[in-house]
Amino acid sequence: MKDTTDTLNAVENLTEEDAKAFLKLIYANIDIFKNGNYTIEKLIEEISSFYSQKIIRTVELRNAIKEESR
């Protein structure tokens, strides 16, 4: 449950620009799947990694940069 909460908090803290960029990446992965270059398992793995790793890491880095600039 903690992972879900961390992910939801991270998504809520994305900038609009970051959110749009992640959506574009997710749609790109869906297009790759539609073209037959991904299995459904690979598509799920890739999209899951955005939520379980990449979004959280992006927010952590943004927060660290904000702290350093203070």
Sequence and secondary structure as in RCSB ss.txt:
>XXXX:A:sequence
MKDTTDTLNAVENLTEEDAKAFLKLIYANIDIFKNGNYTIEKLIEEISSFYSQKIIRTVELRNAIKEESR
>XXXX:A:secstr
 HHHHHHHHHHHT  HHHHHHHHHHHHHHHHHHHTTSS HHHHHHHHHHIIIIIHHHHHHHHHHHHHHT 
